[in-house]
Amino acid sequence: MDYLERYQTWLETAPLCESCTEKMKSMAQDDDAMKGAFGAELQFGTAGIRGIMGIGTNRLNQFTVRRTAQGLAAWLCSTDLPQKCAIGYDSRHNSRKFAEICAVALAERGIHVYVYHELAPTPMLSYAVRQLGCGCGIVVSASHNAGAYNGIKCYGPDGCQMTDEPAAIVYNEISKIPYFIPAEKTFDEQLSSGMVEYIAPELWERYYQTVLNERIADTKDDNLNLLYTPLCGTGNKPVREVLGRIGVNIDVCKVQENPDGDFKTCEYPNPETDAALNECYKIARQTHPDLILGTDPDCDRVAVAVPDGDNFRKLSGNELGCLLLDYVLGELSAKGKLPENPVAVKSIVSTPLADKVAAKYGVNMKSVLTGFKYIGGEILALEEAGQEHRFVFGFEESCGYLKGTYARDKDAVIASMLTCDLASKLKRQGMNLAQKMDALYAELGYHEAKVISIELTGPNAMELSAKFMADFRANIPTALCGVPVTSCTDYQSRICKNMLTGEETPVTLPKSNVVTLVLGEQGSVIVRPSGTEPKVKLYLTAVDSDQSKAQALLAALAEAMNAYVPK
C-alpha cells in the first residue's frame, strides 16, 4: 500500500474528529505533507516508536499508539513472563493520554497494568518494572527531542529497553493489527475494574532510598550552591528531593521549573547542547552559583556547567562521565569497598579516556554498542552469574550515567547526586569540576572530542541516511589529516580490519550499523546513523599530551569529514 492508498483509507474509515478530518482534507493540496504523514508506518525498533505527533500512519496519534500497545500485549501474552506491565510518562503533550491508551489496550488482554499517577522519570519506570515483577514496561516520552515529538519506549522484564528479538516479535504482531479497533472500556472503567491501578506513593520513597543508598560521600553537601533546571520535564520533583536530602542549596530556573510540552524557553531540550542551559546562564550571572545542572525532559540525562568569570564552561557528556568514573572508583578504592574484579561499562562511541581512568584503578572497562540497554545487558549477565556486585559504573557520551543496579537505564537523579557530591568535595579543596577535568587531562592526555550531527530532511530522509553509510563504507580512507588509519571496525559485517597489515578479526558485539576508524594513539572517527531520527552522527576524538595539538587535530578531522556530508 502506497501513501496515497493509506491516506485514502484513513480519510474514509478513521473515526476522526471534525478538525482532524479538515486537516486530512487539506493534505490533498500538499503532497509533501501527505508523504510525511502516510509515506510509511512508524517502525517499532528496540527503542519502541518515536515520531512527530499528528494524523497519519507515520505519526504518533491515538491509533498508532493503541496499535503499538496492542502488539506489545500480544507479545507478552505469548510468553511465560508475568502478565503485568508498568507505565510511566513525561511532560510532553499527549503523554498522559497516550499512557492511558496503552493501559487500556494491555488491560483488554488480561494484563494487569500499573501506571504512575503523575509524570515520572524514565529510570523510575525501569525501577518499577523490577520492583513490581512486571513482564514489560512502557515510557511515553521522546526524551530530548523537540516538543512536536513523542514516543513509546518499551522495556523488558529486566528493566532494560527491549532487545532485538522480542522487538522483532512485537513489530510482527503490530503489523497484523488494524488501526481502528475501538476500545472495549475507558481508562476510568479499567481503573474501576481493578485491571489498571496507580503505582503506590511508597514506590517513590523506596526509589529515593535506593538512590541515596548508592552514595559514597559521608558528609552533607551544604557548602554547595546549585542552580538547577529540569527543562520543563520530569526531574523537578525527584532531583530536588534527593539533592535536598543531602544538603545541597538549590535554586531553580523558574521559567523551566514546571512541565511544559512546548518547551517555550528551550526549543530543543537536549542537555548535550550548550543552548539547553541558556536560561540558567542568565540567572547565574546575577546569583553566581557554584554549579549549574540540567536534566532532560524524561530525566535520564544530565549536564553541568561551571561558572568561569562572566562566562561558563559546560562539560561534555564524556567529561562528566570520566569525572564521575574517577570519583566513584577513587572513593571506593580509598575506602576499601571496590569489589573484586570490578566492571565498568561504556558505549563504543564514548571517549577512550574512560578506559585510561578505569585502568588507573585496575578496573575492567567493557565497551558495548550504543544504547543504554547494552549496558543494562552487561548488568543482567553479571546478575545471572551471581556477580551483580561487580558492576561499579556505566555511562555513554550522550550524558547518560548509572551507578548501582536498581535500574537498567541511565538515571539523571543518581548522576545529579554523585555530581553534587563530587563538586562539594572539590569545593572544600578549593577546586571545581572544570579544574578537576583539566587535572585528568594533564595526567592522562587531552582527549578532545566532538559530535557532528548531520540532519537529513525530506520524505526520503531515512533513505539518504542509508546511502550515506553505504557511500562511506565504499570509500574508507587510509589516512585522515596525515594520520594513518590503523584499523577499521565495521559492526555491520562484524569485522575489524588492521589497515596496516590487512589482517581481519571477528567482532564479538552484536551486529550494528556503525563504522569505527582508529588513528593509532591519536584519535578515532566513528560513523553511525541515529536509531530514532533521520540523521547521521560523526564522533570525532583527537588525543595528544599537548592540548593545542589535540584541538588542532580535532578541527582538521571535522573539516576532513565534511567531505562526506551530502551536499
Buried (B, 14 or more C-beta within 10 A) or exposed (E): EEBEEBBEBBBEEBEBEEEBBEBBEEBEEEEEBBBBBBBBBBBBBBBBBBBBBBBBBBBBBBBBBBBBBBBBBBBBBEEEBBBBBBBBBBBBBBBBBBBBBBBBBBBBBEBBBBBBEBBBBBBBBBBBBBBBEBBBBBBBBBBBBBBBBBBBBBBBBBBBBBBEEBBBBBBEBBEEBEBBEEBEBEBEBBBEEEBBBEBEEEBBEBBBEBBBEBBBBEEEBEBBBBBBBBBBBBBBBBBBBBBEBBBBBBBBBEBBBEBBBEBEBBEBBBBBBEEBBBBBBEBBEEEEBBBBBBBBBBBBBBBBBBBEEEEBBBBBBBBBBBBBBBBBBBBBBEEEEBBEEBBBBBBBBBBBBBBBBBEBBEBBBBBBBBBBBBBBBBBBEBBEEEBBEBBBBBBBBBBBBBBBBBBBBBBBBBBBBBBBBBBBBBBEEEBBBBEBBBEBBEEBBBBBBBBBEBEBEEBBBBEBBBEBBEEBBEEEBEEBBEBBBBBBBBBEBBEBBEBEEEEEEEBEBEEBBBBBBBBEEBBBBBBBBBEBBBBBBBBBBBBBEEBEBBBBBBBBBBEBBEEBEEE
